[in-house]
Amino acid sequence: MNIEQQDSCIDSIVSGLMRTGEFRGRKAKQYDDPRNAQAVESLKILAKNAIENGQDYWDLLQPFYDGPDSRDWQDAISQATKEIGFANKSRSLAFFMQRLVRQLSQSSSIAA
């Protein structure tokens, strides 16, 4: 196992969660929709859990990880994180990782 690649993978997931959290924070100030504030809290929790336990999901993620700058990888993270607090109300890292893998699988099948 390549630890640097694993760390890069988890770092990119955490970055995606944090970026979306910042976006939702701005939207919470702009609109009177409590889902945005709830999403911010959920995203923070998921980012913390990803830092602490993200390596547990490496076996699931490794087949899809082409580096942090891969377009498919970034699109899948964006799609999975933007659902948090709206279509996805779970704060479970396992559930989030399953959603991310589903997004990545769909990207892979479209590209094939």
C-alpha positions in Angstrom: 0.0 0.0 0.0 1.3 3.4 -0.9 0.8 5.6 2.2 1.4 8.8 0.4 -1.3 8.0 -2.1 -3.7 7.0 0.7 -3.0 10.2 2.5 -3.5 12.3 -0.6 -6.8 10.6 -1.2 -8.1 11.3 2.3 -6.7 14.9 2.2 -8.7 15.5 -1.0 -11.9 14.2 0.5 -11.4 16.3 3.6 -10.7 19.4 1.4 -13.9 18.7 -0.5 -15.9 18.4 2.7 -14.4 21.7 4.0 -14.9 23.5 0.7 -18.6 22.5 0.6 -18.9 23.5 4.3 -17.6 27.0 3.6 -20.0 27.3 0.6 -22.9 26.1 2.8 -21.9 28.6 5.5 -22.1 31.4 3.0 -25.5 30.2 1.8 -26.7 29.9 5.4 -26.0 33.7 5.8 -27.6 34.5 2.5 -30.8 32.4 2.7 -33.2 31.6 5.5 -33.0 27.8 5.0 -31.9 25.9 8.1 -30.6 23.0 5.9 -27.5 25.0 5.1 -26.5 25.5 8.7 -27.3 21.8 9.4 -25.2 20.9 6.4 -22.2 22.9 7.8 -22.3 21.0 11.0 -22.6 17.6 9.2 -19.7 18.5 6.9 -17.5 19.4 9.8 -18.3 16.1 11.5 -17.6 14.2 8.4 -14.3 16.0 7.8 -13.2 15.2 11.3 -14.2 11.6 11.0 -12.4 11.4 7.6 -9.2 12.7 9.2 -9.5 10.1 12.0 -10.8 7.1 10.1 -10.6 7.8 6.4 -7.8 5.2 6.0 -10.3 2.5 6.8 -11.9 3.1 3.5 -8.8 3.0 1.3 -9.5 -0.4 -0.1 -12.9 0.9 -1.4 -11.4 4.1 -2.8 -8.1 2.9 -4.2 -9.5 1.5 -7.5 -11.0 4.9 -8.3 -8.2 7.2 -7.1 -6.1 8.7 -9.9 -4.8 11.6 -7.9 -6.4 14.7 -6.4 -6.6 16.5 -9.7 -8.5 13.9 -11.6 -11.7 15.4 -13.1 -13.8 12.3 -12.3 -12.5 12.2 -8.7 -13.2 15.9 -8.1 -16.7 15.7 -9.7 -17.6 12.7 -7.5 -16.4 14.4 -4.4 -18.4 17.5 -5.4 -21.5 15.6 -6.0 -21.3 13.5 -2.8 -20.6 16.5 -0.6 -23.3 18.8 -2.1 -25.9 16.3 -1.1 -25.0 16.5 2.6 -27.8 18.2 4.6 -30.2 18.0 1.7 -30.6 14.7 -0.1 -28.3 13.0 2.4 -29.0 13.8 6.0 -26.6 11.2 7.4 -23.5 12.2 9.4 -22.1 8.7 9.0 -18.7 8.5 7.3 -19.5 5.0 6.1 -22.6 6.2 4.4 -20.7 9.2 2.9 -18.0 6.9 1.6 -20.6 4.5 0.0 -22.2 7.5 -1.7 -18.7 8.6 -3.0 -17.9 5.2 -4.3 -21.3 5.1 -6.0 -20.5 8.4 -7.7 -17.1 7.1 -8.7 -18.6 3.9 -10.1 -21.1 5.8 -12.2 -18.3 8.0 -13.5 -16.2 4.9 -14.4 -19.1 3.2 -16.2 -19.9 6.3 -18.2 -16.3 6.7 -19.2 -16.1 3.0 -20.3 
